Amino acid sequence: MKLQLFGHPFSSYTQKALIALYENAVDFDFRLIEPQEEANCREFAALAPMGKFPVLLDRGRTIIESTGIIEYLAIHHPGPVALIPADPDAALDARIFDRVFDNYIMDAMQPLVNNMLRPTEHRDPHIATYVHRALDRAYAWLDTHMAGREWAAGDSFGLADCAAAPSLFYADWAYEIPASHVHLKAYRARLLARPSFARAVDGGRPYHHYFPLGAPTRD
């Protein structure tokens, strides 16, 4: 039986897992989680008690969390693109920057989205100040980090870049990376040009109207 990936194509963390699958041309079935896909939703609910996607199902084994899925694929479904470096120190760098992009970019931006999903009268007028401050700090650090680099950790595309791609994609929509951060903006452009991420982005295009802050047309 083929791998089964449960998720949504507009979800950043689903896209992160999709990038890894696409990079090594892993054969899988995508199980869309949308209200009309009742069978998928029932199976997903049984696999993921916390209700968070993506979830990977492989021969009866359930793997949760996008980073865990990529680690699992590297072990059980390896391909020509080594997303986890063999060298332990290089692998540590990849894992560190995987967390950097998830925690300091994607998760830091998420309160802006969550705030807009609330009824107008319950929105917090101060959220943007704190989120923008956190992202300004992260953007500045990452711009310096990316100076002279092609990829976030090591010399080749890997785990950290799988995390960076959707994180920077959506964060830039919510709070645009300043033009002065030329290295970070160039890195985001390289990620968008990567065929695996371009494919994931294309899969999410029909759902741009879901973005509560308004999806820009530039991407």
Backbone as a ProteinNet text record, in pm:
[ID]
protein_1_A
[PRIMARY]
MKLQLFGHPFSSYTQKALIALYENAVDFDFRLIEPQEEANCREFAALAPMGKFPVLLDRGRTIIESTGIIEYLAIHHPGPVALIPADPDAALDARIFDRVFDNYIMDAMQPLVNNMLRPTEHRDPHIATYVHRALDRAYAWLDTHMAGREWAAGDSFGLADCAAAPSLFYADWAYEIPASHVHLKAYRARLLARPSFARAVDGGRPYHHYFPLGAPTRD
[TERTIARY]
84.7	0	88.1	51	128.3	117.4	216	210.4	84	29	-87.6	-48.7	-64.8	-38.8	-170.9	-209.1	-330.8	-294.2	-363.6	-334.6	-415.9	-373	-439	-332.6	-352.2	-247.1	-215.7	-302.2	-274.1	-208.4	-194.8	-133	18.8	80.4	226	297.4	251.6	321.7	293.9	177.6	154.6	249.6	265.3	357.9	500.4	538.2	672.5	694.7	596.8	607.7	602	516.9	505.9	638.3	708.3	837.8	930	936	1023.2	981.5	853.6	803.6	835.9	815.1	840.8	989.7	1074.1	1218.1	1271.4	1220.1	1270.6	1169.7	1068.5	969.4	911.7	878.5	818.6	673.6	634.7	498.3	405.8	299.5	207.3	70.7	-28.7	-163.2	-187.6	-240.7	-272.2	-416.9	-439.1	-572.5	-614	-694.1	-735.8	-827.2	-795.4	-880.7	-963.3	-1085.2	-1184.7	-1319.1	-1415	-1541.7	-1610.2	-1600.5	-1669.1	-1601.3	-1477.2	-1404.2	-1425.9	-1546.4	-1586.1	-1503.5	-1474	-1397	-1255.8	-1194.9	-1061.2	-1062.9	-1164.3	-1173.1	-1193.4	-1271.5	-1292.8	-1162.5	-1090.7	-966.5	-862.2	-856.9	-763.1	-790.1	-915.8	-951.4	-905.2	-910.1	-864.8	-712.4	-643.4	-497	-436	-505.1	-449.1	-543.6	-535.6	-627.6	-624.2	-509	-499.4	-554.2	-589.1	-649.5	-554.7	-425.1	-326.9	-269	-261.4	-196.7	-69.1	21.3	2.3	22.7	-29.8	-7.9	29.5	130.6	174.4	138.3	79.7	46.4	125.2	203.4	287.2	280.5	213.2	203.2	159.4	56.6	-0.6	67.8	176.9	247.2	207.7	178.2	136.6	250.6	282.7	387.8	325	339.6	284.5	397.4	361.7	454.1	539.3	545.2	613.4	761.4	827.2	968.2	984.9	899.2	903.4	880.6	791.3	764.1	889.7	957.3	1077.8	1187.9	1202.8	1301.1	1266.1	1138.7	1094.7	1123	1093.2	1118.7	1266.6	1351.8	1496.7	1544.3	1478	1516.4	1455.3	1326.3	1251.8	1224.9	1235	1211.1	1315.7	1443.5	1549.1	1552.9	1610.4	1624.9	1753.6	1769.6	1894.9	1920	1814.5	1830.5	1832.3	1949.1	1964.1	1921.3	1796.8	1743.6	1801.2	1847.5	1917.7	2062.2	2158	2297.3	2347.8	2439.2	2498	2592.1	2662.1	2753.7	2674.8	2706.6	2627.4	2621.9	2733.8	2733.2	2648.6	2657.9	2575.7	2428.3	2398.8	2260.4	2207.1	2293.5	2252.2	2218.4	2299.5	2270.4	2136.4	2111	1984.4	1867.3	1880.7	1771.3	1752.1	1861.4	1849.4	1772.6	1809	1741.9	1602.4	1575.2	1437.1	1351.1	1400.2	1325.2	1320.2	1428.3	1430.4	1316.4	1303.4	1201.3	1060	1043.4	910.7	871.8	964.7	930.8	941.4	1046.4	1072.1	1012.2	970.3	904.1	758	734.3	597.4	510.2	556	474.3	468.2	573	570.5	467.9	449.6	354	209.9	188.4	54.1	-44.6	-3.5	-101.9	-170.1	-101.4	-165.8	-284.5	-264.7	-371.5	-483.9	-445.2	-546.1	-631	-567.7	-640.1	-746.8	-714.4	-810	-925.1	-906.7	-1013.1	-1117.6	-1084.9	-1178.7	-1284.8	-1401.1	-1497.2	-1430.7	-1467.7	-1403.6	-1396.6	-1503.2	-1507.1	-1414.9	-1365	-1277.2	-1130.9	-1099	-960.5	-875	-751	-655.6	-582.6	-599.1	-535.4	-383.8	-332	-189.1	-107.2	-174.4	-103.6	1.2	-35.6	55.7	185.6	178.7	299.9	400	352.4	441.6	491.6	403.4	443.3	544.7	519.1	611.5	749.2	749.3	876.9	954.7	886.2	952.2	1002.6	921.1	962.4	1074.4	1070.9	1181.3	1313.6	1312.2	1434.7	1479.7	1384.4	1418.1	1463.2	1393.1	1431.4	1574.3	1607.5	1740.8	1848.6	1824.2	1921.3	1938.3	1827.4	1834.1	1893.6	1871.3	1934.1	2086.3	2136.2	2280.4	2327.7	2250.1	2286.3	2295.6	2206.9	2200.5	2301.9	2371.9	2473.7	2581.4	2599	2699.5	2656.5	2530.7	2479.7	2375.1	2366.4	2256.5	2140.7	2173.6	2071.7	2095.2	1995.5	1998.2	2100.7	2126.5	2220	2300.2	2431	2513.1	2510.5	2563.1	2581.2	2470	2376	2270.4	2133.4	2032.5	1893.7	1861.6	1794.5	1766.1	1650.5	1649.3	1541.5	1512.6	1617.2	1596.5	1526.2	1555.4	1492.9	1347.7	1317.8	1178.5	1095.4	1156	1086.2	1081.4	1191.4	1200.1	1102	1081.8	1002.8	861.7	777.7	643.7	645	742.5	747.8	769.3	870.3	898.3	791.4	734.7	629	511.4	459.3	341.6	374.9	489.8	526.3	540.3	595.6	611.2	476	377	241.4	184.7	210.7	151.7	225.1	358.2	441.6	564.5	561.6	660.6	803.6	891.3	1033.8	1082.3	1149.6	1194.1	1287.4	1278.7	1362.8	1511.1	1544.5	1685.3	1746.7	1661.8	1712.7	1729.4	1827.4	1842.4	1877.5	1953.3	1993.8	1874.6	1792.9	1675.8	1572.9	1552.8	1457.1	1504.4	1633.8	1686.8	1671	1689.1	1670.4	1525.2	1431.2	1289.4	1260.9	1319.7	1299.6	1357.6	1473.5	1531.2	1440.6	1383.4	1293	1171	1115.7	998.9	1032.1	1157.5	1199.4	1231.3	1243.1	1272.8	1151.5	1167.7	1050.8	959.9	1016.9	933.8	844.3	897.5	814.7	720.3	766.2	677.1	554	575.2	462.6	368.8	426.1	342.6	263.7	328.9	260.6	146.6	170.6	66.4	-53.6	-26.6	-136	-223.5	-166.7	-243.6	-313.7	-286.7	-343.1	-495.8	-567.6	-714	-769.6	-683.9	-730.4	-678.8	-626.3	-571.9	-675.8	-801	-904.6	-917.9	-856.1	-860.4	-772.3	-675.1	-579.2	-649.5	-668.9	-754.7	-697.1	-566.7	-505.4	-508.9	-555.3	-558.7	-430.7	-443.9	-327.2	-282.8	-156.3	-107.9	-99.1	-101	-94.7	49.2	148.5	287.6	343.8	283.6	329.8	229.6
-119.9	0	124.8	223.3	347.1	426.3	511.7	607.3	692.3	732.1	820	945.6	1061.3	1187.3	1260.4	1282.3	1355.7	1501.5	1592.5	1733.4	1821.2	1944.8	2040.9	2113.8	2131.9	2191.4	2336.6	2405.5	2544.4	2555.8	2444	2440.3	2446.5	2535.7	2550.4	2422.2	2355.7	2236.2	2116.4	2114.1	2012.9	2036	2161.9	2192.7	2151.4	2170.5	2130.5	1981	1898.2	1754.2	1721.6	1792.8	1769.1	1796.3	1900.4	1931.6	1811.1	1750	1634	1516.7	1493.8	1385.8	1413.5	1536.3	1572.1	1569.3	1610.2	1614.2	1478.7	1372.2	1238.8	1153.4	1218.6	1150.2	1027.5	1043.6	934.3	916.6	793.8	764.5	766	845.9	854.6	899.4	876.8	927.5	1044.1	1153	1268.9	1259.6	1267.1	1257.6	1397.1	1462.8	1599.9	1606.1	1696.9	1719.8	1845.5	1822.2	1926.4	1867.5	1948.5	1893.9	1797.2	1822.2	1734.8	1599.2	1587.1	1459.6	1383.4	1330.9	1274.7	1152.7	1065.4	945.1	982.5	1077.1	1123.3	1184.1	1264.8	1331.8	1232.4	1128	1026.8	952.8	913.2	840.6	930.5	1053.9	1149.5	1170	1182.8	1203.9	1087.8	967.1	849.9	846.5	900.8	898.8	1013.3	1126.4	1248.3	1304.4	1256.3	1301.8	1452.7	1517.6	1662.4	1739.7	1668.6	1733	1817	1789.4	1869.2	1788.3	1852	1787.8	1862.3	1792.5	1666.7	1543.7	1432.4	1300.9	1206.2	1126.2	1026.9	889	808.2	670.1	579.6	489.8	400	259.9	170.4	29.7	14.9	90	81.5	168.2	232.4	319.2	463.9	535.5	674.4	765	863.3	959.2	1097.5	1169	1304.2	1405.9	1533.1	1646.6	1643.6	1758	1765.7	1730.8	1775.4	1740.9	1591.2	1531.3	1386.6	1311.1	1362.1	1297.7	1301.5	1415.2	1426.6	1334.7	1329	1237.7	1092.5	1058.5	922.5	888.8	981.8	959.1	937.3	1012.5	998.3	858.8	799.2	665.7	556.1	566.2	455.6	470.6	592.3	615.7	713.4	679.9	771.5	781.9	890.1	911.6	984.8	1034.6	1100.9	1231.4	1296.3	1421.1	1387	1400	1368.3	1489.5	1489.6	1604.4	1613.5	1501.3	1497.8	1458.7	1546.8	1513.5	1393.7	1319.2	1204.2	1248.1	1358.9	1409	1458.7	1412.1	1448.7	1599.1	1668.8	1813.1	1886.9	1843.8	1905.5	1876.1	1753.6	1717.8	1802.4	1829.1	1914.5	2054.5	2110.2	2242.7	2243.2	2138.5	2129.2	2125.5	2049.9	2038.8	2169.9	2237.7	2366.9	2466	2477.2	2577.3	2533.7	2405.7	2359	2419.4	2414.6	2471.3	2624	2685.9	2831.7	2878.6	2817.1	2863.6	2830.4	2714.3	2680.9	2771.7	2791.3	2862.1	3013.9	3063.4	3207.8	3280.6	3204.5	3266.7	3222.3	3093.3	3047.8	3067.2	3013.8	3023.5	3166.3	3244.1	3384.6	3464.6	3430.9	3501.5	3460.7	3337.6	3279.8	3362.5	3430.5	3511.7	3620	3670.4	3768	3704.2	3581.8	3509.4	3475.7	3421.3	3382.1	3501.1	3616	3735.1	3775.4	3761.8	3798.2	3698.9	3579.6	3479	3501.9	3586.4	3617.7	3716.3	3718.5	3825.6	3961.3	4058.4	4189.7	4245.9	4229.3	4288.9	4218.3	4101.8	4027.4	4028.2	4104	4108.9	4192.8	4148.7	4218.1	4323.8	4451.2	4556.7	4565.2	4491.6	4500.4	4385.2	4284.3	4165.3	4202.8	4285.9	4318.5	4379.1	4461.8	4525.4	4421.2	4322.3	4219.9	4125.9	4089.2	3999.6	4067	4191.4	4263.6	4279.4	4303.1	4316.4	4184.8	4074.3	3943.8	3910.6	3938.7	3909	4001.1	4126.4	4216.9	4160.7	4111.9	4056.7	3931.5	3843.1	3718.8	3746.3	3835.4	3869.1	3923.7	4013.4	4074.4	3968.4	3880.8	3774.1	3682.4	3639.6	3545.5	3610.1	3740.1	3808.2	3802.5	3824.5	3814.7	3670.7	3576.2	3434.6	3391.3	3442.3	3396.5	3466.7	3565.3	3633.3	3533.4	3517	3424.5	3279.6	3251.3	3114.1	3095.4	2973.3	2939.4	2879	2789.5	2720.7	2746.9	2718.4	2762.1	2689.7	2563	2485	2394.2	2413.1	2331.5	2381.6	2297.3	2337.6	2289.8	2212.8	2159.1	2175.5	2165	2178	2065.2	2099.8	1996.1	2031.3	1964	1977.9	2123.3	2201.8	2341.6	2420	2388.6	2460.5	2417.5	2290.4	2246.1	2327.2	2358.7	2441	2586.9	2635.4	2777.4	2815.6	2728.3	2765.1	2812.3	2729.4	2779.8	2886.5	2879.6	2980.7	3119.5	3134.2	3264.9	3304.4	3206.7	3234.5	3305.8	3246.1	3301.5	3421	3415.8	3529.5	3656.9	3645.3	3761.4	3815.6	3730.4	3777	3857.2	3806.8	3869	3994.8	3993.6	4108.5	4104.4	4181.9	4169.4	4188.7	4102.4	4114.9	4248	4330.3	4461.2	4447.1	4541.1	4539	4543.8	4599.9	4609.2	4473.3	4372.3	4238.5	4159.9	4201.2	4146.9	3998.8	3954.2	3813.5	3722.6	3765.3	3685.5	3685.5	3800.3	3806.2	3720.1	3719.7	3636.6	3488.4	3454.8	3315.1	3273	3358.2	3326.5	3304.4	3385.7	3370.7	3238.1	3196.8	3067.8	2952.6	2964.8	2860	2849.6	2963.6	2962.7	2904.5	2915.9	2861.3	2712.4	2658.6	2516	2436	2342.4	2272.7	2209	2151.6	2085.2	2185.6	2302.3	2401	2470.1	2495.6	2554.8	2466.5	2335.7	2241.9	2251.1	2261.1	2273	2403.9	2513.1	2641.9	2636.1	2575.8	2564.2	2485.6	2383.4	2304.7	2385.4	2488.7	2571.3	2689.3	2715.8	2836.1	2843.4	2733	2743.7	2786.7	2788	2817.8	2952	3036.3	3164.4	3247.9	3229.3	3307.6	3270	3159.7	3120.9	3210.4	3278.4	3356.2	3480	3488.6	3595.1	3735.2	3745.7	3879	3928.3	3842.4	3876.9	3832	3742.8	3690.8	3788.9	3828.3	3918.3	3845.6	3919.7	3858.5	3834.1	3885.7	3877.7	3736.2	3644.6	3505.3	3412.6
0	0	0	-79.3	-87.4	42.1	61.7	171.4	158.7	271.1	273.8	351.8	289.4	359.4	376	500.8	532.8	559.2	493.7	515.2	423.4	412.7	323.6	243.6	113.4	29.4	60	135.6	171.2	308.4	377.2	509.1	496.9	573	566.1	605	709.8	755.1	664.2	600.5	497.5	380.4	340.5	230.7	266	390.6	433.2	409.1	445	421.1	272.3	198.8	54.1	-16.3	24.6	-36.4	-26.9	90.9	111.1	23.1	12.1	-73.6	-220.1	-263.4	-403	-436.2	-342.1	-368.3	-412.6	-351.9	-383.6	-458.6	-516.8	-600.2	-530.1	-401.6	-324.9	-368.9	-395	-438.6	-317	-322.4	-209.4	-258.1	-174.8	-198.8	-104.6	-159.6	-76.8	-32.9	98.5	156	204.2	124.3	151.4	273.7	364.9	481.3	456.1	412.8	388.8	430.3	473.7	523.8	428.5	298.5	203.1	187.5	233	224.9	355.5	372.3	501.3	541.1	447	479.2	523.1	452.1	490.4	630.6	658.5	788.2	901.5	878.6	982	1012.7	907.3	928.6	993.7	948.9	1006.6	1155.3	1193.4	1334.2	1420.9	1366.2	1441.4	1453.9	1353.9	1353.4	1432.7	1438.3	1496.8	1602.3	1724.7	1829.5	1853.5	1826.6	1845.8	1726.2	1619.2	1503.5	1421.3	1428.9	1355.3	1238.6	1122.6	1008.9	974.2	899.6	828.4	917.3	867.9	927	813.7	836.2	738.1	788.7	702.5	734.7	641.5	699.4	620.2	678.9	608.3	648.7	794	828.2	961.3	1065.5	1030.6	1124.6	1100.1	1207.4	1199.1	1243.4	1159.6	1191.3	1190.2	1301.5	1311.9	1309.3	1289.1	1285.8	1158.6	1092.2	963.1	973.6	1080	1096.8	1116	1197.4	1216.6	1087.6	1002.9	873.7	786.1	782.1	699.5	752.4	883.8	944	909.1	914.8	883	736.8	648.1	506.2	479.8	549.4	530.5	569.6	667.8	714.2	627.4	600.5	540.1	390.6	339	196.3	142.4	157.5	112.3	-39.2	-86.5	-230.1	-257.7	-378.3	-415	-340.5	-291.1	-215.7	-66.9	-4.8	137.6	220.1	263.3	336.9	478.1	532.3	660.3	630.8	651.7	619.2	699.1	639.5	708.2	819.9	800.7	901.8	1023.1	1143.4	1261.5	1288.5	1270.7	1295.4	1192.1	1066.8	962.6	986.4	1031.8	1062.7	1178	1276.8	1388.4	1340.3	1251.7	1197.6	1124.5	1046.6	973.6	1070.3	1177.8	1274.8	1351.5	1382.6	1451.2	1365.1	1237.7	1154.4	1112.4	1114.6	1099.7	1210	1333.6	1444.9	1437.5	1391.7	1378.3	1288.2	1172.3	1078.2	1126.2	1187.8	1240.3	1356.6	1449.5	1573.2	1563	1498.5	1499.1	1379.3	1278	1162.5	1154.3	1128.6	1106.3	1230.3	1343.6	1463.8	1517.6	1492.8	1535.4	1456.6	1328.9	1243.6	1271.5	1316.9	1325.9	1407.9	1515.7	1588.9	1504	1400.9	1312.2	1240	1193.8	1124.8	1222.8	1338.6	1437.4	1481.5	1495.5	1538.7	1437.2	1309.2	1204.5	1194.4	1245.1	1241.7	1351.6	1445.8	1552.8	1503.5	1568	1538.4	1561.5	1483.5	1488.6	1630.2	1705	1838.8	1938.9	1902.1	1992.9	1948.6	1846.4	1800.3	1894.8	1910.4	1996.4	1914.5	1945.7	1865.4	1886	1984	2015	1956.9	1903.1	1853.4	1748.7	1653	1542.5	1593.1	1695.5	1748.3	1794.4	1869.8	1923.7	1814.2	1721.9	1613.5	1521.9	1485.2	1397.5	1463	1591.7	1662.6	1658	1680.2	1677.5	1538	1436.4	1299.3	1253.3	1292.8	1258.2	1308	1429.1	1488.4	1414.4	1385.7	1315.3	1172.4	1102.2	965.2	959.7	1052.5	1051.9	1075.4	1170.6	1199.9	1079.2	1020.1	907.7	783.5	765.6	653.2	665.4	785	808.4	789.3	840.5	827.8	682.2	597.7	458.4	368	418.7	337	295.6	166.3	115.3	114.1	148.7	149.4	40.2	-8.7	-99.4	-22.1	72.5	151.2	299.6	380.5	520.1	606.2	577	657.8	565.1	560.5	472.6	329.2	240.8	101.6	8.6	60.7	-26	37.8	-44.6	-0.1	97.1	208.2	306.8	398.5	513	610.5	644.3	671.5	710.4	601.2	476	364.5	345.3	376	373.2	472.2	587.2	686.4	644.7	588.4	552.8	443.2	346.4	228.5	263.7	327.2	360.6	468.4	560.3	666.5	609.2	525	465.3	364.6	296.4	199	266.7	373.4	437.7	527.3	594.3	680.1	597.5	477.9	391.1	346.2	336.2	306.6	423.6	544.3	663.2	705.3	689.2	729.3	640.3	535.1	427.6	476.6	426	455	397.6	477.6	426.3	306.6	215.1	94.8	128.8	244.6	284.1	316.6	343.2	375.3	244.1	167.5	31.9	31.7	129.9	132.2	164.9	258.8	295.8	184.4	119.8	9.2	-108.3	-134.3	-242.5	-209.4	-82.8	-40.3	-59.5	-18.9	-40.2	-188.6	-274.7	-419.2	-468.7	-416	-454.7	-412.4	-294.3	-247.7	-339	-378.3	-467.2	-603.8	-644.5	-774.1	-766.9	-647.8	-632.2	-679.7	-772.7	-828.8	-724.2	-619.2	-517.9	-446.2	-411.7	-343.5	-440.5	-562.9	-663.1	-683.6	-682.5	-697.5	-577.3	-456.2	-336.6	-338.2	-378.8	-386.6	-488	-602.4	-704.4	-651.4	-569.9	-513.4	-419.2	-359.6	-267.8	-331.3	-458.5	-521.8	-517.8	-537.1	-533.3	-397.2	-296.3	-160.5	-108.5	-196.3	-151.9	-77	-109.1	-41.9	105.7	146.8	287.4	374.1	313.7	392.7	447.1	579	633.7	624.6	601.3	587	443.4	352.6	211.8	141.4	44.9	-26.6	-134.1	-135.5	-240.4	-374.3	-481.1	-614	-660.5	-588.4	-633.7	-633.3	-556.8	-554.2	-621.2
[MASK]
+++++++++++++++++++++++++++++++++++++++++++++++++++++++++++++++++++++++++++++++++++++++++++++++++++++++++++++++++++++++++++++++++++++++++++++++++++++++++++++++++++++++++++++++++++++++++++++++++++++++++++++++++++++++++++

